[in-house]
């Protein structure tokens, strides 16, 4: 693993750094919270190990700043402050683990191994782009060729469902379950009506058709 170690005590930092190097980890060691913040935002790491009490920027504030910047790299906080409130504050700030000094180095290695076994977080998808159609999932806004398309809530959910599954046939039953949450056929034309309205907004005013009906089968969103 590539690890950023922020520890202002030279002896402690050197001890941890050498131990991690001996376990075949790659380690960058800084002694200042501000320097750690710069390193952490400019370079990619697999793990951060931060001392809580550091000059210029303490470990707690450092973790908060990184989480606010959407840096999701796991963090182990090291501290001499072992009270329950201190540990809770560290975890709530965004740390993944909390170790109280003095600690056994073998325990630090065990905690690193535990974090390494966790499945990697998938990046959050905030936008879908297929052909000329773009769907902003945060603003719940669709555009095509630069034109904003006004969608009703159910039309938005329908378009999102199709754009997440380009090229895959969606039957009426699948759409009723995924978009309306219905596990039975209401015997109405609700799907057909919304498909027609959606197509009128995203396809009709433009040259190319994305939302295609496969008669007797279902619908497909063509890339």
CORPERA-V823258 format. One record per residue. N is the residue number from 1. RES is the residue in one letter. PHI is phi in degrees with one decimal (NA if undefined). D_FIRST is the distance of its C-alpha to the first C-alpha in Angstrom with 2 decimals. Layout:
BEGIN
N | RES | PHI | D_FIRST
N | RES | PHI | D_FIRST
END
This chain:
BEGIN
1 | X | NA | 0.00
2 | X | -97.0 | 3.78
3 | X | -121.4 | 6.08
4 | X | -102.4 | 9.83
5 | X | -106.1 | 12.06
6 | X | -116.2 | 15.72
7 | X | -147.0 | 18.13
8 | X | -79.6 | 21.62
9 | X | -78.8 | 22.68
10 | X | -60.2 | 22.06
11 | X | -67.4 | 22.33
12 | X | -64.7 | 20.04
13 | X | -61.6 | 17.37
14 | X | -67.0 | 17.68
15 | X | -63.2 | 17.60
16 | X | -68.5 | 14.33
17 | X | -59.5 | 12.72
18 | X | -63.5 | 14.21
19 | X | -64.1 | 13.25
20 | X | -68.9 | 9.49
21 | X | -62.6 | 10.10
22 | X | -66.9 | 12.23
23 | X | -99.3 | 9.68
24 | X | 72.7 | 7.97
25 | X | -86.7 | 5.09
26 | X | -98.0 | 6.14
27 | X | -127.4 | 8.36
28 | X | -107.6 | 11.23
29 | X | -112.5 | 13.98
30 | X | -120.9 | 16.94
31 | X | -118.8 | 20.02
32 | X | -144.9 | 21.59
33 | X | -62.3 | 21.18
34 | X | -64.8 | 22.58
35 | X | -64.4 | 20.31
36 | X | -63.1 | 17.27
37 | X | -62.6 | 18.90
38 | X | -62.9 | 19.45
39 | X | -61.1 | 15.94
40 | X | -67.5 | 14.55
41 | X | -90.9 | 17.23
42 | X | -96.1 | 17.15
43 | X | -124.7 | 13.55
44 | X | -91.6 | 10.86
45 | X | -129.9 | 7.80
46 | X | -90.8 | 5.77
47 | X | -158.2 | 7.28
48 | X | -111.9 | 10.35
49 | X | -121.9 | 12.06
50 | X | -119.8 | 15.66
51 | X | -73.5 | 18.80
52 | X | -75.7 | 21.67
53 | X | -101.6 | 24.34
54 | X | -136.6 | 23.70
55 | X | -70.9 | 26.25
56 | X | 73.1 | 27.04
57 | X | -153.3 | 24.85
58 | X | -74.5 | 24.01
59 | X | -60.0 | 20.83
60 | X | -64.8 | 22.80
61 | X | -65.8 | 24.14
62 | X | -63.1 | 20.82
63 | X | -62.9 | 19.39
64 | X | -59.7 | 22.68
65 | X | -64.5 | 22.62
66 | X | -68.2 | 19.22
67 | X | -66.7 | 20.36
68 | X | -64.6 | 23.67
69 | X | -87.3 | 22.04
70 | X | 65.9 | 20.40
71 | X | -85.4 | 16.81
72 | X | -106.0 | 15.43
73 | X | -58.2 | 11.80
74 | X | -59.3 | 11.70
75 | X | -127.7 | 13.10
76 | X | -109.9 | 13.86
77 | X | -93.9 | 17.11
78 | X | -110.3 | 18.42
79 | X | -159.8 | 22.20
80 | X | -90.1 | 25.43
81 | X | -90.8 | 27.07
82 | X | -103.2 | 27.11
83 | X | -67.9 | 29.86
84 | X | -60.2 | 29.65
85 | X | -61.1 | 30.42
86 | X | -66.1 | 27.60
87 | X | -65.8 | 25.03
88 | X | -62.2 | 26.58
89 | X | -61.6 | 26.54
90 | X | -64.6 | 22.81
91 | X | -68.6 | 22.10
92 | X | -69.8 | 24.73
93 | X | -71.2 | 23.31
94 | X | 124.5 | 20.22
95 | X | -71.5 | 17.86
96 | X | -93.7 | 16.20
97 | X | -153.0 | 16.71
98 | X | -145.5 | 18.89
99 | X | -120.4 | 19.16
100 | X | -94.3 | 22.41
101 | X | -78.0 | 22.79
102 | X | -75.8 | 23.44
103 | X | -133.7 | 20.85
104 | X | -79.8 | 19.87
105 | X | -59.9 | 16.49
106 | X | -63.9 | 16.33
107 | X | -70.5 | 16.75
108 | X | -60.1 | 13.82
109 | X | -61.3 | 11.64
110 | X | -63.8 | 13.62
111 | X | -71.2 | 13.09
112 | X | -63.8 | 9.29
113 | X | -62.1 | 9.94
114 | X | -62.7 | 12.59
115 | X | -65.6 | 10.75
116 | X | -64.9 | 8.27
117 | X | -80.6 | 11.70
118 | X | -68.0 | 13.26
119 | X | -64.4 | 14.47
120 | X | -66.7 | 13.30
121 | X | -72.8 | 16.04
122 | X | -80.4 | 18.45
123 | X | -62.0 | 19.65
124 | X | -69.6 | 23.11
125 | X | -89.0 | 25.90
126 | X | -116.2 | 28.58
127 | X | -153.9 | 30.72
128 | X | -117.0 | 32.20
129 | X | -131.2 | 33.76
130 | X | -137.0 | 36.05
131 | X | 60.7 | 38.72
132 | X | -91.3 | 40.49
133 | X | -97.5 | 39.68
134 | X | -126.8 | 36.97
135 | X | -122.7 | 36.25
136 | X | -86.6 | 34.67
137 | X | -76.1 | 33.36
138 | X | -80.0 | 33.17
139 | X | -91.5 | 36.70
140 | X | 55.4 | 37.98
141 | X | -127.0 | 39.66
142 | X | -108.9 | 40.46
143 | X | -136.9 | 41.55
144 | X | -141.9 | 42.95
145 | X | 52.2 | 43.80
146 | X | 84.4 | 43.34
147 | X | -94.3 | 45.75
148 | X | -73.9 | 44.78
149 | X | -108.7 | 45.74
150 | X | -77.1 | 46.98
151 | X | -118.0 | 45.85
152 | X | -74.6 | 47.07
153 | X | -50.8 | 44.44
154 | X | -72.2 | 45.06
155 | X | -66.4 | 45.08
156 | X | -62.4 | 41.67
157 | X | -62.9 | 40.26
158 | X | -66.7 | 41.97
159 | X | -63.5 | 40.61
160 | X | -58.6 | 37.05
161 | X | -59.6 | 37.42
162 | X | -67.3 | 38.70
163 | X | -70.6 | 36.15
164 | X | -79.5 | 33.26
165 | X | -134.5 | 34.96
166 | X | -61.5 | 36.41
167 | X | 80.1 | 38.61
168 | X | -103.7 | 38.72
169 | X | -68.0 | 42.14
170 | X | -116.3 | 42.59
171 | X | -78.5 | 45.63
172 | X | -58.8 | 47.80
173 | X | -63.0 | 46.62
174 | X | -61.6 | 42.92
175 | X | -68.6 | 43.70
176 | X | -61.0 | 45.82
177 | X | -73.3 | 43.01
178 | X | -75.7 | 40.14
179 | X | -99.1 | 42.07
180 | X | -104.6 | 44.92
181 | X | 69.8 | 43.46
182 | X | -99.7 | 46.56
183 | X | -107.3 | 46.57
184 | X | -149.2 | 50.17
185 | X | -89.5 | 52.27
186 | X | -74.3 | 54.28
187 | X | 60.2 | 56.79
188 | X | -125.2 | 56.59
189 | X | -98.4 | 55.60
190 | X | -59.8 | 52.77
191 | X | -67.5 | 50.17
192 | X | -60.5 | 52.56
193 | X | -64.0 | 53.64
194 | X | -71.1 | 50.16
195 | X | -62.0 | 49.18
196 | X | -62.7 | 52.34
197 | X | -65.9 | 51.64
198 | X | -65.8 | 48.05
199 | X | -62.6 | 49.21
200 | X | -63.6 | 51.92
201 | X | -91.8 | 49.37
202 | X | -96.3 | 46.50
203 | X | -118.7 | 48.51
204 | X | -56.2 | 52.24
205 | X | -73.6 | 52.27
206 | X | -120.3 | 50.14
207 | X | -73.6 | 50.77
208 | X | -101.8 | 48.09
209 | X | -98.3 | 47.75
210 | X | -100.3 | 44.39
211 | X | -90.0 | 45.53
212 | X | -112.6 | 47.60
213 | X | -93.0 | 49.79
214 | X | -105.6 | 49.99
215 | X | -56.9 | 53.37
216 | X | 82.0 | 53.46
217 | X | -120.8 | 49.68
218 | X | 161.8 | 47.86
219 | X | -135.1 | 46.04
220 | X | -142.9 | 43.24
221 | X | -98.1 | 41.42
222 | X | -81.2 | 41.47
223 | X | -61.7 | 38.69
END
